[in-house]
Amino acid sequence: MSVMRTALLLRLVVPALLLLGVPACSSGDGGTPVGEGLLPLQQDVPLGFDERGDGLLGGAFLDSAGSPVAIATLRRQPTVYRGTDPQPVPIQAFGPYGTVNAAALAPDDTLVVLGVAGDDAAVSIVRIAPDDSAQVLPVTGMSDDARGHLMNRANPAGMSADGSTAVVATTSVDYSEGYPLATGEVQIWRVDTATGAITGSVTTRVADPAAAIPGEATLVAVRDTVVAPDGSAAVAVDVAVDDVVTGQLIRLDAGFAAATVTQLQEAVPGEYDRHLAVDDAGTVYATTIEETEGEDGLSSDTLRVLALAPGATEPTTVVELAGEPTTTGLAVAPDGGRAYLTDLISGAGSGLSNEVSVFDLASGEKVGETVLCEDGRVKEAVPSTGGRLVVPGACGSEGEIHLWVLGA
């Protein structure tokens, strides 16, 4: 993996970073200045907590003025952070069991959250105004499986970038025969976040029913969910049958009447986090990691980014990286021109673990990268208007959560 380098001396870089409010770290790999690259670092905002305790970041965004906004759950209390010197604001409307499973920032800077809220921990949409006042809209009509899924704050759901539409995908277990039977079905609900009303629901089978045995691979596991601007959605699942795991993509068009299932890969080499993204045209992008055998007979893993345009029946490969790489996140520019892979690490040891790598999707080539922290872990980037990104992640030996704002 090539690293974009500059000829600037560190003694010139440090004052420039300080003017931007960026800590003067030296480099991410012993030579590359932190904060430089194709998308230079504009702001570094520490949030004052780490995820090794009881903190979990639920979303990070840029508001209409270009200022960072984040929501996190601290000791089971959803909390909002706004601005470049943020103070934590607990949102009491979530109640004692609140979760943040999906979030987005609406055009009027309202923070829209899907999770559970209230004393009864009901599935809800919580709308948080710029003054941090909150409105709770209960969502009725979902199954107990969906509520149980969302009660786990680490289980993600999907939301459109403008916060208008949320999607929840869950698997189901049948206990009617006296033992747990995984149904092999995926239940998917779409919610209008302005009202909390369910605007569509689909159940689709991706595997035959099988006994749910503790300690064995889950029959169907939901990995990620994305929602396009027109209300169409995609859900990535892994299906485990006879010790072989296959990756599948469930797509629903804007009518939300029926599901189309596409196989992403025949065999998944171990369990890993699959990542989805969607552009404004509704093209869905997915990461896969496939085991390949080289000429020397040794096997290694190849990371691919696949694209499925609306109506397409087979995915196309738009990025392919050999050398056992992994990534913590995938984001795609709204126009579909670029992909952003975070924490792109090579199993051969040639990668970094604290950067955003930028790929041109027309050529599949890497066109740049930006190192964000000398010692850290970077999460999934969130594209904003004007080619800017907000990237959350952990930095330093204490693992404090930061928001990094990158600009063209």
C-alpha positions as CSV (number, residue, x, y, z in Angstrom):
1,M,0.0,0.0,0.0
2,S,1.7,3.2,-1.1
3,V,1.6,6.3,1.2
4,M,1.2,9.8,-0.2
5,R,4.2,11.8,1.1
6,T,5.0,15.5,1.1
7,A,8.3,17.4,1.2
8,L,7.2,19.6,4.1
9,L,9.4,19.5,7.2
10,L,7.7,18.6,10.4
11,R,8.7,21.9,12.0
12,L,6.5,23.6,9.3
13,V,3.6,21.0,9.6
14,V,3.3,21.4,13.4
15,P,2.3,25.1,13.4
16,A,-0.2,24.5,10.6
17,L,-1.8,21.6,12.5
18,L,-2.0,23.7,15.6
19,L,-3.8,26.5,13.8
20,L,-6.4,23.9,12.7
21,G,-6.8,22.6,16.3
22,V,-5.1,19.3,15.4
23,P,-2.6,17.7,17.8
24,A,0.9,17.8,16.5
25,C,1.5,14.0,16.1
26,S,4.6,13.2,14.1
27,S,3.5,10.5,11.7
28,G,1.4,7.4,11.3
29,D,4.1,5.1,10.0
30,G,7.4,6.7,11.0
31,G,7.5,9.1,8.1
32,T,4.0,10.3,6.9
33,P,2.8,13.5,8.6
34,V,-0.4,13.0,10.4
35,G,-3.3,14.9,8.9
36,E,-1.8,15.3,5.4
37,G,-2.9,13.5,2.2
38,L,-5.5,13.7,-0.5
39,L,-8.1,14.8,2.1
40,P,-6.2,17.0,4.6
41,L,-7.3,16.9,8.3
42,Q,-9.2,20.1,9.2
43,Q,-10.4,19.4,12.7
44,D,-9.7,16.9,15.5
45,V,-12.4,16.8,18.1
46,P,-11.8,14.6,21.2
47,L,-15.0,13.5,22.9
48,G,-13.6,12.7,26.3
49,F,-14.5,9.1,26.6
50,D,-13.2,5.7,25.4
51,E,-15.0,2.5,24.3
52,R,-13.1,0.3,26.6
53,G,-15.4,1.3,29.4
54,D,-19.1,1.7,29.0
55,G,-19.1,4.1,26.1
56,L,-20.3,3.3,22.5
57,L,-20.3,5.7,19.7
58,G,-23.6,5.6,17.8
59,G,-23.0,8.1,14.9
60,A,-21.0,11.1,13.8
61,F,-22.0,13.8,11.3
62,L,-21.4,17.3,10.0
63,D,-24.2,19.8,10.5
64,S,-25.4,22.4,8.0
65,A,-22.6,24.8,9.2
66,G,-19.9,22.1,8.8
67,S,-19.6,21.5,12.6
68,P,-19.3,18.0,14.0
69,V,-22.2,16.3,15.8
70,A,-22.1,12.9,17.5
71,I,-24.2,10.7,19.6
72,A,-22.9,8.0,22.0
73,T,-24.2,5.8,24.7
74,L,-22.4,6.3,28.0
75,R,-23.3,3.9,30.8
76,R,-26.6,3.2,29.0
77,Q,-27.4,6.9,28.6
78,P,-27.5,8.2,25.0
79,T,-25.6,11.5,25.0
80,V,-25.1,14.2,22.3
81,Y,-22.0,16.1,21.4
82,R,-22.0,19.2,19.2
83,G,-19.3,21.5,18.0
84,T,-15.5,21.6,18.1
85,D,-15.4,21.9,21.9
86,P,-18.3,19.6,22.8
87,Q,-19.9,19.2,26.2
88,P,-21.8,16.0,26.7
89,V,-25.6,16.4,26.8
90,P,-27.5,13.4,28.2
91,I,-30.8,12.8,26.4
92,Q,-33.2,11.8,29.3
93,A,-36.0,11.0,26.9
94,F,-34.4,7.6,26.1
95,G,-35.1,6.5,29.7
96,P,-33.0,3.9,31.6
97,Y,-32.6,1.4,28.8
98,G,-32.1,3.6,25.8
99,T,-30.1,2.3,22.7
100,V,-28.8,4.0,19.6
101,N,-29.0,1.4,16.8
102,A,-29.1,3.8,13.8
103,A,-28.7,7.6,13.5
104,A,-28.6,10.3,10.9
105,L,-28.6,14.1,10.8
106,A,-31.5,15.6,9.0
107,P,-31.1,18.7,6.7
108,D,-32.5,20.9,9.5
109,D,-29.8,19.5,11.9
110,T,-32.3,17.4,13.8
111,L,-30.5,14.3,15.0
112,V,-32.7,11.3,14.2
113,V,-32.2,8.0,16.1
114,L,-33.7,4.6,15.9
115,G,-33.5,2.4,19.0
116,V,-35.4,1.6,22.2
117,A,-36.6,4.4,24.5
118,G,-38.8,5.1,27.4
119,D,-39.4,3.3,30.7
120,D,-40.8,0.3,28.8
121,A,-37.9,0.2,26.4
122,A,-40.1,0.4,23.3
123,V,-38.9,0.5,19.8
124,S,-38.9,4.2,19.0
125,I,-37.7,7.0,16.8
126,V,-36.1,9.8,18.9
127,R,-35.8,13.2,17.2
128,I,-33.3,15.5,18.9
129,A,-33.5,19.1,17.9
130,P,-30.5,21.4,17.6
131,D,-31.3,22.7,21.2
132,D,-31.2,19.0,22.3
133,S,-34.9,18.9,23.2
134,A,-36.2,15.4,22.2
135,Q,-39.4,13.9,20.8
136,V,-40.0,10.2,21.2
137,L,-42.2,8.5,18.5
138,P,-43.0,4.9,19.5
139,V,-42.9,2.4,16.6
140,T,-45.7,-0.2,16.9
141,G,-46.1,-3.4,14.9
142,M,-42.6,-4.9,15.1
143,S,-42.0,-8.4,16.5
144,D,-40.5,-9.3,19.8
145,D,-37.4,-10.5,17.9
146,A,-37.0,-7.0,16.5
147,R,-37.2,-5.4,20.0
148,G,-34.8,-8.0,21.3
149,H,-32.4,-7.2,18.5
150,L,-32.5,-3.5,19.2
151,M,-32.2,-3.9,23.0
152,N,-28.6,-4.9,22.2
153,R,-27.0,-1.5,21.6
154,A,-24.2,-3.1,19.5
155,N,-26.7,-4.5,16.9
156,P,-27.0,-2.0,14.0
157,A,-30.0,-1.0,12.0
158,G,-30.0,1.2,8.8
159,M,-31.0,4.8,8.2
160,S,-31.0,7.0,5.1
161,A,-28.4,9.8,5.0
162,D,-31.1,12.5,5.4
163,G,-32.7,10.7,8.4
164,S,-36.1,10.3,6.8
165,T,-36.2,6.5,6.6
166,A,-35.1,3.7,9.0
167,V,-34.8,0.0,8.3
168,V,-34.6,-2.8,10.9
169,A,-33.6,-6.4,9.8
170,T,-33.8,-9.3,12.3
171,T,-33.7,-13.1,12.3
172,S,-36.3,-15.1,14.1
173,V,-36.3,-18.2,16.4
174,D,-39.3,-20.4,16.9
175,Y,-39.9,-22.0,20.3
176,S,-43.3,-23.6,19.6
177,E,-41.8,-27.2,19.4
178,G,-40.2,-26.9,22.8
179,Y,-36.7,-26.1,21.5
180,P,-35.2,-23.2,19.7
181,L,-35.6,-23.5,15.9
182,A,-33.8,-20.9,13.7
183,T,-36.4,-20.3,11.0
184,G,-33.9,-19.2,8.3
185,E,-36.0,-16.1,7.7
186,V,-35.1,-12.5,7.8
187,Q,-37.8,-10.0,8.8
188,I,-37.3,-6.4,7.5
189,W,-39.3,-3.4,8.5
190,R,-39.2,0.2,7.1
191,V,-40.1,3.1,9.3
192,D,-41.0,6.7,8.4
193,T,-39.0,8.7,11.0
194,A,-41.2,11.7,10.9
195,T,-44.1,9.7,12.4
196,G,-42.8,6.4,13.6
197,A,-45.2,4.6,11.2
198,I,-44.1,1.3,9.6
199,T,-44.3,1.9,5.8
200,G,-43.3,-1.6,4.7
201,S,-42.4,-5.0,5.9
202,V,-41.0,-8.1,4.2
203,T,-40.1,-11.6,5.4
204,T,-37.8,-13.6,3.2
205,R,-36.2,-17.0,3.7
206,V,-32.5,-17.4,3.0
207,A,-32.0,-20.9,4.6
208,D,-34.0,-23.9,5.6
209,P,-35.0,-24.1,9.3
210,A,-32.4,-25.7,11.7
211,A,-32.0,-26.2,15.4
212,A,-30.3,-23.3,17.1
213,I,-27.5,-25.0,19.0
214,P,-25.5,-22.9,21.5
215,G,-21.8,-22.8,20.6
216,E,-22.4,-23.4,16.9
217,A,-22.5,-20.9,14.1
218,T,-25.7,-18.9,13.9
219,L,-27.8,-20.1,11.0
220,V,-28.4,-16.5,9.7
221,A,-26.6,-13.5,11.0
222,V,-27.4,-9.9,9.9
223,R,-24.2,-8.1,9.2
224,D,-25.2,-4.6,8.0
225,T,-28.1,-2.6,6.6
226,V,-28.2,0.5,4.4
227,V,-31.0,2.7,3.1
228,A,-30.9,4.7,-0.2
229,P,-32.5,8.1,-0.6
230,D,-35.5,6.7,-2.4
231,G,-36.3,4.3,0.5
232,S,-34.9,1.2,-1.1
233,A,-32.7,-0.9,1.2
234,A,-30.1,-3.6,1.3
235,V,-29.3,-6.1,4.1
236,A,-26.1,-8.2,4.2
237,V,-26.4,-11.6,5.9
238,D,-24.2,-14.6,6.4
239,V,-25.8,-18.0,6.2
240,A,-24.1,-21.0,7.9
241,V,-25.0,-24.4,6.6
242,D,-22.9,-27.6,7.3
243,D,-20.0,-25.5,8.6
244,V,-19.9,-23.4,5.3
245,V,-20.8,-19.7,5.6
246,T,-22.0,-17.9,2.5
247,G,-22.5,-14.2,2.1
248,Q,-25.8,-13.0,0.8
249,L,-27.4,-9.6,0.0
250,I,-31.1,-9.0,0.4
251,R,-32.3,-6.0,-1.6
252,L,-35.7,-4.3,-1.5
253,D,-36.8,-1.6,-4.0
254,A,-38.6,1.6,-3.0
255,G,-41.9,-0.2,-3.2
256,F,-40.7,-2.5,-0.4
257,A,-43.0,-5.3,-1.6
258,A,-40.6,-8.2,-2.3
259,A,-37.0,-9.1,-1.6
260,T,-34.3,-10.1,-4.1
261,V,-31.5,-12.2,-2.8
262,T,-28.0,-12.2,-4.4
263,Q,-25.1,-14.3,-3.4
264,L,-22.0,-12.3,-2.6
265,Q,-19.5,-15.1,-2.1
266,E,-19.6,-18.9,-1.8
267,A,-17.6,-19.3,1.3
268,V,-16.6,-16.8,4.0
269,P,-13.1,-17.5,5.5
270,G,-14.0,-17.2,9.2
271,E,-16.2,-14.6,10.8
272,Y,-15.6,-10.9,10.1
273,D,-17.6,-7.7,9.9
274,R,-19.2,-7.2,6.4
275,H,-19.7,-3.6,5.4
276,L,-22.3,-2.0,3.1
277,A,-22.6,1.5,1.6
278,V,-25.1,3.0,-0.9
279,D,-24.8,6.0,-3.2
280,D,-27.5,8.5,-4.2
281,A,-28.4,6.5,-7.3
282,G,-29.2,3.5,-5.2
283,T,-26.1,1.4,-6.1
284,V,-25.2,-0.8,-3.2
285,Y,-21.5,-1.6,-2.3
286,A,-20.4,-4.5,-0.2
287,T,-17.1,-5.8,1.1
288,T,-16.1,-9.4,0.8
289,I,-13.1,-11.3,2.0
290,E,-12.4,-14.4,-0.1
291,E,-9.7,-17.1,0.4
292,T,-7.6,-17.6,-2.7
293,E,-4.7,-20.0,-3.4
294,G,-1.5,-18.7,-4.9
295,E,0.9,-20.4,-7.4
296,D,3.0,-21.5,-4.4
297,G,0.0,-23.5,-3.1
298,L,-0.4,-21.2,-0.1
299,S,-3.7,-19.5,0.6
300,S,-4.3,-15.9,1.4
301,D,-7.3,-13.6,1.6
302,T,-8.4,-11.0,-0.9
303,L,-10.6,-8.0,0.0
304,R,-13.1,-6.9,-2.6
305,V,-15.6,-4.1,-2.9
306,L,-18.6,-5.3,-5.0
307,A,-21.2,-3.0,-6.6
308,L,-24.8,-3.8,-7.4
309,A,-26.7,-1.2,-9.4
310,P,-30.5,-1.0,-9.1
311,G,-31.9,-3.9,-11.2
312,A,-28.6,-5.7,-11.5
313,T,-28.6,-9.5,-10.9
314,E,-24.9,-10.0,-10.4
315,P,-22.3,-7.9,-8.5
316,T,-19.3,-6.4,-10.2
317,T,-15.9,-5.9,-8.5
318,V,-14.9,-2.3,-8.3
319,V,-11.9,-2.7,-5.9
320,E,-9.7,-5.7,-5.3
321,L,-6.9,-5.9,-2.8
322,A,-4.7,-9.0,-2.2
323,G,-2.4,-9.7,0.7
324,E,-4.9,-10.6,3.5
325,P,-6.2,-7.1,4.1
326,T,-9.0,-6.2,6.5
327,T,-11.0,-3.0,7.0
328,T,-13.1,-1.5,9.7
329,G,-15.5,0.4,7.4
330,L,-16.7,1.2,3.9
331,A,-18.2,4.5,2.8
332,V,-19.0,5.8,-0.7
333,A,-19.3,9.4,-2.0
334,P,-22.9,10.3,-2.7
335,D,-22.1,10.5,-6.5
336,G,-20.5,7.0,-6.4
337,G,-17.1,8.3,-7.6
338,R,-15.0,7.4,-4.6
339,A,-14.9,4.7,-1.9
340,Y,-13.3,5.3,1.5
341,L,-11.9,2.3,3.4
342,T,-10.9,2.8,7.0
343,D,-8.2,1.0,8.9
344,L,-7.0,-0.9,5.9
345,I,-4.6,-3.4,7.3
346,S,-2.5,-5.9,5.4
347,G,-1.9,-9.3,6.9
348,A,1.6,-9.0,5.5
349,G,2.3,-6.1,7.9
350,S,2.6,-3.4,5.2
351,G,-0.6,-1.5,6.1
352,L,-1.5,1.1,8.7
353,S,-4.2,1.0,11.3
354,N,-5.1,4.6,11.6
355,E,-6.0,6.0,8.2
356,V,-8.6,6.6,5.6
357,S,-7.7,5.2,2.2
358,V,-9.4,6.7,-0.9
359,F,-10.2,4.6,-4.0
360,D,-11.4,5.8,-7.4
361,L,-14.3,3.5,-8.3
362,A,-14.0,4.1,-12.1
363,S,-10.5,2.6,-12.1
364,G,-10.4,0.6,-8.8
365,E,-7.1,2.3,-8.0
366,K,-6.1,3.8,-4.7
367,V,-5.6,7.6,-5.2
368,G,-4.6,8.7,-1.7
369,E,-4.9,8.3,2.0
370,T,-4.8,10.4,5.2
371,V,-3.3,9.3,8.5
372,L,-5.4,10.4,11.4
373,C,-3.6,9.4,14.5
374,E,-0.1,8.1,15.4
375,D,-1.6,5.3,17.6
376,G,-5.2,4.6,17.0
377,R,-8.1,2.8,15.3
378,V,-10.3,4.4,12.7
379,K,-14.0,3.6,12.3
380,E,-16.3,4.0,9.3
381,A,-16.2,7.4,7.6
382,V,-19.4,9.5,6.9
383,P,-19.3,11.5,3.7
384,S,-20.8,15.0,3.8
385,T,-21.4,17.8,1.3
386,G,-18.6,19.4,-0.6
387,G,-16.4,16.3,-0.5
388,R,-15.8,16.4,3.3
389,L,-15.7,13.5,5.6
390,V,-16.2,13.0,9.3
391,V,-14.4,10.0,10.7
392,P,-14.7,8.7,14.2
393,G,-12.1,6.6,15.9
394,A,-9.9,5.9,18.9
395,C,-6.6,7.7,19.4
396,G,-3.7,7.4,21.9
397,S,-2.8,4.8,24.5
398,E,-6.0,5.6,26.4
399,G,-8.2,4.9,23.4
400,E,-10.1,8.2,23.6
401,I,-12.8,8.7,21.0
402,H,-12.1,11.5,18.4
403,L,-14.0,13.0,15.5
404,W,-11.7,13.8,12.6
405,V,-13.0,16.1,9.9
406,L,-11.3,15.8,6.5
407,G,-11.8,18.2,3.5
408,A,-10.8,18.3,-0.1
